[in-house]
């Protein structure tokens, strides 16, 4: 196989997709939404620590004396969200994960309110407090989604070196019908007319379809594409092929932007499970490397093809 997967230092992904965030951060200042996101991140960590270390006290504040184990679980969720918000360059998906957590909290408090033996006054106050935080989370998430990544909610990038020429990499990738050979969630990609294509994928146990169009096509260097308006899946992608130093093959760089709340939430959940979207893309690039260098995807189970590898879980699929 030769050269292994590696992260390559570079100034940024060329093209307009990286310019919106890059220009904003060059002056070192944060926007109002980013400051709010950091505040929510620290709030998550503080609340998570309280729920982990003093679940009984948190339960009493909510108007119930039970559910300590559940409160601890919520504490772990809050800590994960807080760390994600504070450490991620794209906190939007993590804020959306807070929104999802807020809805779970409101549902739980609603059950407490209707239960017997609980303090309804305390529970009602807790519901009002969580509702206020939820509104703040939604406002922040929507702003980050509309202002960041050219309107996309989540961005992921990965790269590696493939030991073949840029021309070979480009020609294989440019035929989009080859993509299902190393992207296991794709069932098929079919060119329809001109620069447009029809994509079919299996996500979360169901089949979804969308149409995409090529934005730019520079032979042997770069391909960019985006889903068409009205598509169920809102995304855009870019792949670059650059000759590696010392004749070591080709540096392949991939960037994907995802644009709806469901995908953003899935991104955050997958990160908690150790499957960040960038890990997903890197995994696909490893398969691409195998296809280009040895002609097939190698699996750990000795199968001749990795099209439906046993290593792919339901979380892998949802995260995409």
Phi, psi and omega in degrees: 000333177079228186298137181268171179300138179208153174270130186249124181293132178202165185288330180158164180289126182293157179102174189289337187297331182266352188285326185297314179283323184297315181295328182288330185267351182297326182274002174077002182265154178252147176285170179299320181294323179292322177295320177296320179299317179296321177298318178293328177296314178293325176299317179299316181295317179297314179294319180298318178296318179298317181292328179284316187273333182223060182297329179295316180295319179296320179298317180294322177298325180280355176096014179221157179251003183252190171067033179297320180296320179294320179297319178298320178298319177296326177297318177298320179297316180296318179298317179298317179294318181297314178297318180299316180297317186282337184254347184270142175284345177235081185286351182309309180301325179290325176294320176298326177294328174294321177301314178299319178295322178300319180295322176296317179299316180297321177296316179297316180294327176296321177293322178296319182298325182272353181277161180272152175078007179257159178274101185294329179296313178296319181294319179297319178296320179296319179298316179297320180295314180295323179297321178295317177295322179300315178300318179296317178299315181296316180298315180295315181297317180296320179295315180296322181292320183281331183266334185262151174054038179055040177093359180269147186276333186214139178233142176220141179225150175202162179204159174199175178255131177247132187275049171221175185284158175303323180298316180295318179297314181299312185297323179291315183289324183298331172278090186303339179294347176278342187301321179297346180291336178230353172255099193290342179280345178276132175268323179195154171225125185233127176290129183258299178205138178055241182263010184259153180213159180246127185248139176232127182226160175247114184231124178059031178084003177232157182266131176233152182226150176203164178250144181227161181224140177286129177273311180219148183215101178252106185311132176068006182232311191201143173223133174231149181209164178209153177288151182279153179306140180090357181288146177293326177257120180257111180202168171215158182215159176212140175227136180238147179234117182232133180299127182285149179299148176071020178065032183271009179115225186229133170276118179255122180242132180234137175229132178234135175244132179246140193239010176235164188297322181300315179294323178295317177297318179299322178300314181294317179298318180295325179296319177301324181276006178085018182233069178292148179309325178293329174292324178297313180296319179299321179297319178293323178294325176298318177295320177300317178302316180296317179300317184286326187268325182238355174089000178202164177273126181270133179243163179280353183258007177075018179281149180291341181217146182262018184304321179231059182299143178292347181283354182269123181254172177298331180291323176302317184291315182297322184297341178271000000 
